[in-house]
Amino acid sequence: MAKGFETRLIHGGEGGSQALTTPIYETTTFVFESAAAVERYNAGEGDQFLYTRYGNPTVVAAEAKVAEADAADGALLFGSGMAATSTLLLGLLRAGDEVVCGAAVYGGTFHLLEDFLPKFGITTRFVSLDDLREPERVIGERTRLFWFESPINPTLRCVDIRRIAAACRARGVVSVIDNTFASPVNQQPLQLGVDVSMQSASKYLNGHSDVTAGVVTAGRDLLAPIEAARRKLGGILDPQPAYALMRGLKTLPVRMARHNANAMAVAQALEGHPRVTRVYYPGLPSHPDHTLASQQMSGFGGMVCLDVAGGQAAAMRTFDNLKLVARAASLGGVESLCSLPVLTSQWGHTDEQLAAAGISRGMMRLSIGLENPEDIIADLVQALG
């Protein structure tokens, strides 16, 4: 009998020992009973471990739980979202390959593709939101990988995931989505045809602002070269944060339901506020991609963005006036957070790059937490003045 999503998240990856909860195997190396046992390990037989950089029982259990969340063949955990991103790219690409990437993308991903990978002969062509609507037209002869986000950080614009996945598959291009903003509760990219899903597990998957981690989920054929690259680059997650991640995953559906509800309440309350020129939230009927988001998402997430009247100076004043909502980067924790994209994820971007990404200098990015929604709204209203 097929088990429900919540049941699979609680029980997936568990049960490897008599302990109800998978313990933390805080060891670097593992003991073998004989040379024959080492040979069996090298042949990929059995379930033994050699060295934690290659694999660890706690990490493997956490990976199994994330794979359940994403309905994937498997998952690979890393020490951060950027470790997951860089290892994925280096594992799947080689010199001479081209990446097509949405111009509106997380700043760390943008700089990795723009500034770092060209040193290894891997180039990136950044395409507009309009281009993403017709992915068939932007895939070239050298394109080997198509990277995109939906919802996009921080504008929360959405793109047609099925169409991008189908266009990539028709041309033999690997499609990769950063699904951090949505979480597996609200969006299942692999079920929509995407080849690889990457997430910053520091965010909703863990949910408590105390773990830095990244994860990649995919089919076995694509996971194999990424896992080989992880062994060489050494970016595997440590057992202790893997244990904390497993604990967070067990409550992910409950937490996301509250994130979704609170964010909707905040978005509705601030839409039309005289000091807010625009509210970005896919759940609002006024959002330009609301219909598309409704078709491919089961919930709209906990992220809300605002354009504050008066530009960057007014956004900074509002930011400084916050009392309950914490002035901090990141997202997805139980606490509500606020950041200014021009000072964090898009720091250093030119006006042209900001415009291409659809970001204003007066934008505030809100990660709506699990507090009483009336308290969150009251703080934002008083901060706006």
C-alpha positions in Angstrom: 0.0 0.0 0.0 1.4 3.4 -1.0 2.1 5.6 2.0 1.3 9.3 2.2 3.8 12.1 1.9 3.8 12.9 5.6 4.3 9.3 6.5 7.2 8.9 4.1 9.0 11.9 5.5 8.7 10.7 9.0 9.7 7.1 8.4 11.9 7.3 5.3 15.5 6.5 5.9 14.9 5.3 9.4 15.0 1.7 10.8 18.6 0.8 10.2 19.1 -0.2 13.8 17.1 -0.9 17.0 17.1 2.9 17.7 13.8 4.7 16.8 15.8 7.7 15.6 18.9 7.2 13.4 21.9 8.0 15.6 24.8 10.3 14.7 27.7 8.3 13.5 30.3 10.9 14.3 33.3 8.9 12.9 35.7 9.5 10.1 36.5 5.9 9.3 34.9 2.5 9.6 36.3 -0.9 10.6 36.2 -4.0 8.4 36.3 -7.6 9.5 38.5 -8.9 6.7 40.2 -8.1 3.4 37.3 -9.9 1.7 34.9 -7.4 3.3 36.9 -4.5 1.8 36.8 -6.2 -1.6 33.0 -6.4 -1.3 32.8 -2.8 -0.4 35.0 -1.8 -3.4 32.7 -3.9 -5.7 29.7 -2.0 -4.4 28.3 -4.9 -2.6 26.6 -4.8 0.8 26.0 -1.7 2.9 29.3 -1.1 4.7 31.2 2.2 4.8 34.8 3.1 4.4 35.3 6.8 5.1 32.8 9.6 5.9 33.9 11.7 2.9 32.5 8.9 0.7 29.5 8.1 2.8 28.2 7.9 6.4 25.2 6.0 7.9 23.6 9.2 9.3 24.1 11.1 6.0 22.8 8.2 3.9 19.7 8.1 6.1 19.1 11.8 5.7 19.6 11.4 1.9 17.0 8.7 1.8 14.5 11.0 3.6 15.1 13.9 1.1 14.7 11.4 -1.8 11.3 10.5 -0.4 10.4 14.1 -0.2 11.3 14.7 -3.9 10.0 11.3 -5.1 13.6 10.8 -6.5 15.8 7.7 -7.1 18.2 9.2 -4.6 19.7 12.3 -3.1 23.2 13.7 -2.3 23.8 16.0 0.6 26.5 18.7 0.7 28.0 21.1 3.2 26.0 24.0 1.6 23.8 24.9 -1.2 26.7 26.4 -3.1 28.7 23.2 -2.6 25.8 21.3 -4.1 25.6 23.7 -7.0 29.3 23.8 -7.8 29.7 20.0 -7.5 26.6 19.3 -9.6 28.0 21.6 -12.4 31.5 20.3 -12.3 30.3 16.7 -12.2 28.1 17.1 -15.3 30.0 19.6 -17.4 33.4 19.8 -19.2 35.4 22.5 -20.9 33.6 23.8 -24.0 30.1 23.2 -22.6 27.6 26.0 -22.3 25.0 26.6 -19.6 21.8 28.4 -20.3 20.6 30.2 -17.1 17.8 32.6 -16.3 19.1 36.1 -15.7 17.0 36.3 -12.6 18.7 33.8 -10.4 20.2 33.6 -6.9 23.3 35.8 -6.7 25.7 33.1 -5.6 24.7 30.9 -8.5 25.1 33.9 -10.9 28.6 34.7 -9.7 29.7 31.1 -9.8 28.5 30.8 -13.5 29.7 34.3 -14.5 33.0 34.6 -12.7 34.3 31.2 -11.7 33.4 28.5 -14.2 34.8 30.3 -17.3 38.2 29.6 -15.8 37.5 26.0 -16.6 36.2 26.6 -20.1 32.5 26.4 -19.1 30.5 29.4 -20.4 27.0 30.7 -19.5 24.4 32.5 -21.5 22.0 34.3 -19.3 18.5 34.7 -20.7 15.5 36.9 -19.8 12.2 35.9 -18.3 10.7 36.3 -21.8 13.2 33.9 -23.2 12.3 31.3 -20.5 8.8 31.3 -21.8 10.1 29.9 -25.1 13.0 27.7 -24.0 13.2 25.9 -27.4 14.6 29.1 -28.9 17.5 29.6 -26.4 19.0 26.1 -26.4 22.0 26.1 -28.7 24.4 23.6 -30.2 26.8 23.8 -27.2 24.2 23.9 -24.5 24.5 21.0 -22.2 22.7 22.2 -19.1 19.7 24.5 -18.5 19.6 26.1 -15.0 16.5 27.9 -13.8 14.4 28.8 -10.7 10.7 28.9 -10.1 9.7 30.8 -8.0 12.6 33.0 -8.8 14.8 34.6 -6.1 13.8 37.3 -5.1 11.1 38.4 -7.6 9.0 35.3 -7.1 8.2 35.2 -10.8 7.3 31.7 -12.0 8.2 29.9 -15.3 6.6 26.9 -17.0 8.5 24.0 -15.5 7.0 21.4 -17.8 7.8 23.3 -20.9 11.4 23.9 -20.0 11.9 20.2 -19.0 10.3 19.1 -22.3 12.4 21.4 -24.4 15.6 20.2 -22.7 14.7 16.5 -23.1 14.0 17.0 -26.8 17.5 18.4 -27.3 19.4 16.1 -24.9 20.1 18.9 -22.4 20.1 18.4 -18.7 17.4 20.5 -17.0 18.2 21.7 -13.4 15.9 23.7 -11.1 16.7 25.4 -7.9 13.6 24.4 -5.9 14.6 26.1 -2.6 11.8 28.7 -2.5 9.0 26.2 -3.2 10.1 23.2 -1.2 9.0 19.6 -2.1 5.7 20.3 -0.2 4.6 23.0 -2.6 6.3 21.8 -5.8 7.6 18.5 -7.2 9.9 19.4 -10.1 11.0 15.8 -10.9 7.4 14.8 -11.4 7.0 17.8 -13.8 9.8 16.3 -15.9 12.9 18.1 -14.6 16.1 16.0 -14.6 17.8 17.4 -11.4 16.5 19.4 -8.4 18.8 21.4 -6.2 17.9 22.9 -2.9 19.5 24.8 -0.1 18.7 22.4 2.7 19.6 25.3 5.1 16.2 26.7 4.3 12.8 25.0 4.5 14.0 21.4 4.5 15.8 22.0 7.9 13.6 24.9 8.9 15.3 26.1 12.1 18.1 28.3 10.9 20.8 26.1 12.5 22.0 23.9 9.6 24.0 24.9 6.5 23.5 22.2 3.8 22.6 21.6 0.2 21.0 18.7 -1.6 20.7 17.3 -5.1 18.0 14.8 -6.2 17.8 13.1 -9.5 17.7 9.8 -11.3 20.5 7.3 -10.7 22.2 8.0 -14.1 22.7 11.7 -13.3 23.5 11.2 -9.6 26.5 8.9 -10.4 28.8 11.5 -11.9 27.7 14.1 -9.3 28.5 11.6 -6.5 31.9 10.9 -8.1 32.6 14.6 -8.2 31.6 14.9 -4.5 34.1 12.2 -3.5 36.9 14.2 -5.2 35.9 17.7 -4.1 35.0 16.6 -0.5 31.8 18.6 -0.1 29.7 15.9 1.7 27.6 17.0 4.7 28.8 16.2 8.2 26.8 13.7 10.3 25.7 16.1 13.0 23.9 18.6 10.7 22.6 15.6 8.7 20.9 14.4 11.9 19.4 17.9 12.5 18.2 18.0 8.9 16.4 14.6 9.3 14.6 16.0 12.4 13.5 19.1 10.5 12.2 17.1 7.5 9.8 15.2 9.7 7.8 18.4 10.4 8.2 19.9 6.9 4.6 19.5 5.8 3.2 21.0 9.0 5.6 23.9 8.9 5.0 24.6 5.2 1.3 24.8 5.7 1.8 27.6 8.3 4.4 29.3 6.1 2.0 29.3 3.2 -0.9 30.6 5.3 1.1 33.4 7.0 2.7 34.6 3.8 -0.7 34.8 2.1 -2.0 36.8 5.1 1.0 39.2 4.9 0.8 39.6 1.1 -3.0 40.4 1.3 -2.5 42.9 4.2 0.2 44.9 2.5 -1.2 44.9 -1.1 -2.5 48.4 -1.5 -0.6 49.9 1.5 0.2 53.5 0.6 4.0 53.1 1.2 4.2 49.8 -0.9 4.2 50.2 -4.6 4.1 46.5 -5.3 3.7 43.1 -3.5 5.3 40.0 -5.0 3.6 36.8 -4.1 2.4 34.0 -6.4 -0.7 33.4 -4.4 -2.1 36.8 -5.1 -4.4 37.0 -8.2 -2.5 40.2 -9.1 0.7 38.3 -9.5 1.5 38.0 -13.2 2.2 34.3 -13.0 -0.6 33.4 -10.6 -2.4 31.1 -13.0 0.8 29.3 -13.9 1.8 29.0 -10.2 -1.6 27.5 -9.4 -1.1 24.9 -12.1 2.3 23.6 -10.9 2.4 24.4 -7.2 0.2 23.1 -4.4 1.0 26.0 -2.1 2.7 29.4 -2.7 5.5 29.3 -0.1 6.6 31.6 2.7 8.5 34.3 0.7 7.0 37.7 0.1 8.7 40.7 -1.6 7.8 44.4 -1.5 8.8 47.4 -3.5 8.8 50.3 -1.0 7.8 53.7 -2.3 10.9 56.0 -2.2 13.4 53.5 -3.4 16.5 52.2 -1.6 16.6 54.9 1.1 13.0 54.2 2.1 13.6 50.5 2.0 16.6 50.9 4.3 14.6 53.1 6.7 11.8 50.5 6.8 14.4 47.8 7.3 15.9 49.6 10.3 12.5 50.2 11.9 11.6 46.5 12.2 11.2 45.2 15.7 9.8 41.6 15.5 11.0 40.6 12.0 14.7 40.0 12.2 17.1 41.8 9.9 19.0 38.8 8.5 19.8 37.0 5.3 18.6 33.4 4.5 15.0 32.1 4.7 12.8 29.2 5.6 13.2 29.2 9.4 10.5 29.5 12.0 11.5 33.1 12.6 10.4 35.9 10.2 13.4 37.5 8.5 13.9 40.5 6.2 16.8 41.3 3.8 17.4 43.9 1.1 18.5 42.0 -2.1 20.7 44.9 -3.2 22.7 44.4 0.0 22.7 40.6 0.1 21.9 38.2 -2.7 22.3 40.8 -5.4 25.1 42.7 -3.8 27.5 44.2 -6.4 25.1 43.8 -9.3 25.0 46.7 -11.7 21.8 48.6 -12.4 21.6 46.8 -15.7 22.0 43.4 -14.0 19.3 44.3 -11.5 17.0 45.4 -14.2 17.6 42.2 -16.1 16.7 40.3 -13.0 13.6 42.4 -12.3 14.9 43.7 -9.0 14.4 47.3 -7.8 16.7 49.0 -5.3 13.7 49.5 -3.1 12.9 45.8 -2.8 12.5 44.1 0.6 12.6 40.3 0.7 10.6 38.8 3.6 10.8 35.2 4.8 7.6 34.8 6.7 8.0 32.6 9.7 5.6 30.8 12.0 4.7 33.6 14.4 1.2 34.8 14.8 0.4 36.5 11.5 -1.2 39.5 13.1 2.1 40.2 14.9 4.1 39.9 11.7 1.7 42.3 9.9 1.7 44.8 12.7 5.5 45.0 12.8 5.7 45.5 9.0 3.0 48.2 9.1 4.7 50.1 11.8 8.1 49.8 10.1 6.6 51.2 6.9 5.7 54.3 8.9 
